């Protein structure tokens, strides 16, 4: 049932993303965790906004994505959906299912995915992993919830990997990744994030599957690209991986503004008479 407050359908749908792949039109995706940023992204023509569990790192200051909870993800997603709705409602909003919200059983995963979709009125969920989550992806997509997959460097498995190095350089891991991509497509996933894998392998996956691939550190052959917003805006100065292109230096911009504000307050130059009532 649709009410006045319900989410309007986004202009960018799973079907549209498929068309974009078929027509060779690249998909632009960025993360967002709050209302204001989501508004700016939607106004700027982004295709997909990902409420990434990277919020655990860049929003909350944890070392990994593992600590973030469903409740916290829902809080961020509500704000992001409100932001996109406040603008053109063009972008698709995808939410990361947090660590341990989908790994225990397909039933629990479905219950959590359902709660996430109902509470947020977002458009899709994203799950990390290959063969081991294929039945879960099928269970979730079978009831009509769109699922985006995520292969390669899957940050929720960081303790298993032991490092954030490029994945699937070795033949066996590359073959497993190709198999997983095909299995996820068969299970009903509508798109795949490929994180930090060799560009040649990402190109092979992109040719192999008919659903769009969205790369982060996976070269230019992917059907789309995604970055963490804090990284591309230069808010995260300690993180310099090769795949991040900095489109702004907001760390400097903000520090300069705050320093000038502090200075003005200390020197009694703010507020002025004009800025008072
Ligand atoms: O959580 C996140 O931001 C992500 C992207 C890196 C794809 O999963």
Boltz pocket constraint, residues with backbone or C-beta under 6 A from the ligand:
constraints:
  - pocket:
      binder: B
      contacts: [[A, 31], [A, 50], [A, 51], [A, 52], [A, 53], [A, 54], [A, 55], [A, 96], [A, 193], [A, 216], [A, 226], [A, 227], [A, 228]]
      max_distance: 6.0
